[in-house]
């Protein structure tokens, strides 16, 4: 998951289903929550995430 996020070009938006090949839905949701808490991802809306732009 971290590799995909780091290599993302531009303002890519992800949904949990983009990562279900890496694990079950519960595991993906927990991993997304961890990245939100770390500031790696930002929640745009329910089920939509992007990488925050750093100024």
Residue pairs with C-beta under 8 A, 6 or more apart in sequence:
1 19
1 22
1 28
1 31
1 35
2 35
2 40
4 14
4 18
4 19
5 14
5 35
5 40
5 41
5 51
8 51
11 50
11 51
11 53
12 50
12 51
13 44
13 48
13 49
13 50
14 41
14 48
14 49
14 50
15 47
15 48
15 49
16 25
16 28
16 29
16 32
16 47
19 28
19 31
19 32
20 28
22 28
22 31
23 31
32 41
32 49
35 41
35 49
36 42
36 43
36 49
39 52
40 51
41 49
41 50
41 51
41 52
42 49
42 50
42 51
42 52
43 49
44 50
